[in-house]
Amino acid sequence: MNIVLYEGFTALDVFGPVEVLGDVEDFRLRYVSLAGGIVTNRQLIRLETEALDTVARGQIVLVPGGLGSRKIIKDARFIAALRQLVDEADYVLCVCTGSALVAETGVLNGRKATTNTRAFHWVADGHPAVEWVRGVRWVADGKYYTSAGVSAGIDMALGFVGDRYGLAAARDIAERMEYRWVE
């Protein structure tokens, strides 16, 4: 599983789903960024990453949101590399404004998706070809899973596990986390 990071990502957008998906035995978690190296989030958490062009394709991709998404969305090299990664992915999971980054690649055009409630207009207005769904925790459309802000990424990740491995597996993970899952 490739977790795409950039400067200014939101910690819970990453680590909520990682807590869920890290319990699935088939998943090997890899943190990736455009150039590789250290990436820092807005709370100054520093993570070592691998370069996007060196990672295995055809896996699950997780794209978190965060204030940094408003800057990185303008980086044509990042968006092109992300497009290649999501095109070749088996599944793409977007948390919060991570959906804006994936929408910028064009792959969500004509699909249902959601995003952070507080950033909804910024995301939806910038990507009118996407069928944005307001007021939901998460949406699945084909291989694309998108969630509303921050903690909704946990619900989305549990929904993904439920779809792939059965509801019992998702409920077991939620119980272990002592998390009240919004199915």
C-alpha positions in Angstrom: 0.0 0.0 0.0 1.4 3.4 -1.0 0.6 6.3 1.2 1.2 9.5 -0.7 2.6 12.3 1.5 3.5 16.0 0.9 4.4 18.9 3.0 1.5 20.0 5.3 -0.5 16.8 5.2 -2.9 16.2 8.2 -1.7 13.5 10.6 -5.1 11.8 11.3 -5.8 11.7 7.6 -2.9 9.3 7.4 -2.7 7.6 10.7 -6.4 6.9 11.2 -6.6 4.8 8.0 -3.1 3.4 8.7 -4.3 2.1 12.1 -7.2 0.3 10.3 -5.3 -1.0 7.3 -2.2 -1.9 9.2 -4.2 -4.7 10.8 -4.9 -6.3 7.5 -2.3 -9.0 7.0 -1.9 -8.5 3.3 -0.9 -4.9 3.5 2.7 -3.6 3.5 2.6 0.1 4.2 5.0 2.4 2.2 5.2 6.1 2.7 5.9 7.9 -0.6 6.4 11.5 -1.9 7.3 13.1 -5.1 11.0 13.2 -4.5 11.4 10.9 -1.5 13.2 11.9 1.7 11.8 13.6 4.8 8.3 15.1 4.6 6.9 17.2 7.4 3.2 17.7 8.3 1.7 20.8 9.8 2.2 19.5 13.3 5.9 19.0 12.5 5.8 15.2 12.3 8.6 14.1 10.1 8.4 10.9 8.0 10.9 9.3 5.7 9.4 8.6 2.3 10.4 6.8 -0.9 10.2 8.5 -4.3 6.9 8.1 -6.2 8.7 6.8 -9.3 10.4 4.0 -7.4 7.3 2.3 -5.8 5.5 -0.8 -6.9 2.3 -0.1 -9.0 -1.0 -1.9 -8.9 -1.6 -1.6 -5.2 -3.8 0.4 -2.9 -3.0 4.1 -2.8 -4.0 6.4 0.2 -4.0 10.1 -0.4 -4.5 12.3 2.7 -5.6 15.9 2.9 -4.3 18.8 4.8 -3.6 22.5 4.3 -0.6 21.5 2.2 -3.0 20.2 -0.5 -3.8 23.8 -1.5 -0.2 24.3 -2.5 0.7 20.8 -3.9 -2.4 20.8 -6.1 -0.6 23.5 -8.2 2.5 21.3 -8.7 2.2 19.8 -12.2 4.9 17.3 -11.6 3.2 16.0 -8.5 -0.2 15.8 -10.2 1.3 13.9 -13.2 3.1 11.4 -10.9 -0.1 11.0 -8.8 -2.1 10.4 -12.0 0.2 7.6 -13.1 0.1 6.0 -9.6 -3.7 6.1 -9.3 -4.2 5.0 -12.9 -2.2 1.8 -12.1 -3.6 1.3 -8.6 -6.1 -1.4 -7.7 -7.8 0.9 -5.2 -7.5 4.6 -4.4 -8.5 5.9 -0.9 -8.7 9.7 -0.4 -9.2 11.4 2.9 -10.4 15.0 3.3 -8.9 17.3 0.7 -6.9 14.4 -0.7 -9.9 14.0 -3.0 -9.1 17.4 -4.5 -5.6 16.1 -5.4 -7.0 13.0 -7.0 -9.8 15.0 -8.7 -7.1 17.3 -10.2 -5.7 14.3 -12.1 -9.1 13.9 -13.8 -9.8 10.3 -12.7 -12.8 11.2 -10.6 -14.6 13.0 -13.5 -18.1 11.5 -13.8 -17.7 9.7 -10.5 -19.3 10.2 -7.0 -16.9 11.5 -4.4 -16.9 13.5 -1.2 -14.5 15.7 0.7 -14.0 17.8 3.8 -17.2 19.8 4.7 -15.2 22.9 5.5 -13.4 22.8 2.1 -16.3 21.5 0.1 -16.7 24.6 -2.1 -13.0 24.9 -2.8 -12.8 21.3 -3.9 -16.1 21.1 -5.7 -15.8 24.4 -7.5 -12.4 23.5 -8.8 -13.6 20.1 -10.1 -17.1 20.5 -11.5 -16.9 17.3 -13.6 -17.0 15.2 -10.4 -20.4 14.3 -8.8 -19.7 15.7 -5.3 -21.8 14.3 -2.5 -22.3 16.5 0.5 -23.2 15.5 4.1 -21.8 11.9 4.0 -18.9 10.4 5.9 -17.6 8.5 2.8 -18.4 7.4 -0.7 -17.3 4.4 -2.8 -17.4 4.5 -6.6 -15.6 1.7 -8.3 -12.0 1.5 -7.2 -12.2 5.0 -5.6 -13.1 5.6 -2.0 -13.3 9.2 -0.7 -14.1 10.5 2.8 -15.1 13.8 4.4 -12.7 15.4 6.8 -10.1 13.9 9.1 -11.8 11.3 11.3 -14.2 10.2 8.5 -11.1 8.6 6.9 -11.3 5.9 9.7 -14.9 5.1 8.7 -13.9 5.0 5.0 -10.9 2.6 5.7 -13.2 0.4 7.8 -15.7 0.4 4.9 -13.0 -0.6 2.5 -12.0 -3.5 4.8 -15.6 -4.5 5.0 -16.0 -4.5 1.2 -12.8 -6.4 0.7 -12.6 -8.8 3.7 -16.2 -8.8 5.0 -18.0 -6.8 7.7 -16.9 -9.1 10.5 -13.2 -8.2 9.8 -14.0 -4.5 9.7 -16.1 -4.7 12.9 -13.3 -6.6 14.7 -10.8 -3.9 13.8 -13.2 -1.2 15.0 -13.8 -3.0 18.2 -10.0 -3.4 18.8 -9.6 0.3 18.2 -12.6 1.0 20.6 -14.0 3.0 17.7 -17.7 3.6 17.0 -17.8 3.0 13.3 -20.3 4.8 11.1 -21.0 2.1 8.6 
